[in-house]
């Protein structure tokens, strides 16, 4: 997506979070084939994809993890 190209993949791991649209994810090869036949991946412009991909920069990941760790460290353990 960072290059302006959509991806179709399995609905596993980080792909649901990373992909611009969960409709581009499938549970099996048949699902992926159907997604490609319906051309769902062509609904997004390169600019849309690049913009979405920028949400997942290294800086954003580090910032999110730092926030999670701060929240965990501030949790009062008894």
Steps between C-alpha positions, in 0.01 A plus 500: 500500500789736565566480124135570417418136423223317691552152637273204538584251772382268771308632797779411741768663709544871450337512156154599630658798673728595212271463200288797395189283472416166661303416187841439341570216745385143479496186706620269222628493141146492361420823686810668359410387151150645536637830630726524196216409259276770647790746468441635850867590512444757223273717716791693648718762339877490548472817710243336732727200548813704563313715751372193685845340501651812655296426815730204554836673493779399736441820697131422545572144614758618753261766628218246541722252684632773728141594583411139579806463725423827681145381563624164629761661727243737649264213582481455880599143576379365835 
